[in-house]
């Protein structure tokens, strides 16, 4: 069966980037007012020329967002269940060669974390894990989903890509959403930054959202990690991917994330820069191209920028996030010592007085508590929404 890979291979991405760079002011104006914008309009919206008309873009984006979504912002929290991983992704703190403290929470520890998040108001949780075959073969992830779904109505997953058959038990356990970022749509860069492990297979990853949909997930999240390749190239490919999925996986709700690289273990330096201003332009361009798609903004971005972006086109935000397993309650904390090879290993309880948390995936930038963010959202005149999914919606499909 044809997948996005064939469509992707046909995309004239370099030409589209060139067209974007050559956009005229007229091209920008017609893209903004086009009631049915296409990929060429999107190229105009992310052009340097459109960058000089950011106010006009912002107004259109805000207007479309309020029309389609109302003045609400949906809250979710990532819950990291494990930082074990068999891949080496140069930009990630969990890369298998990084000498960090690895921890996989037990299902009961996952429940403890989910309860804590529930106390903070969250009803929508994203379970995050590195990639490891044992998570599937021993039913670990399905058990994590089951306990989290007993605590909150909305459970999604951000885990290593799987076969459709391996996704089905996760859907049956109560997961309704799957998030998978392509990271980079530029094949060469993809190979450079993914140096070992199954993640090196670009096409397998690119087809993941379609396998997830076939398995029964009804929310699908995609994204690119900005800081690896030319941002316009990544954005155009991501926009094409989103349009393809909206057509093919039409019963699913689609969200798009635009994460930028953050400091992490391994000290990887971004290869390219997406500036704050360009990130704002990108959010507006995606909103104008895809008025009904959810746009996600995480705590990777600093408070001031997030505050400015909330009313412009964003529909879903995280708050008070931790990127280490056990980060919300201290679940799984252990005494540690450093081995000769520089790895951190647990010590018996009696040997050291201090206890350490597992290492996080990256540093967050907005450190406000969920309630502080919610207060700001209310001050803006928006309603913070904690619950936007109920398992009853699935049975109605
Ligand atoms: S990005 Fe994902 S797959 Fe890559 S090392 Fe990090 S956790 Fe593992």
Boltz pocket constraint, residues with backbone or C-beta under 6 A from the ligand:
constraints:
  - pocket:
      binder: B
      contacts: [[A, 84], [A, 85], [A, 86], [A, 87], [A, 88], [A, 89], [A, 92], [A, 93], [A, 94], [A, 95], [A, 96], [A, 129], [A, 130], [A, 131], [A, 199]]
      max_distance: 6.0
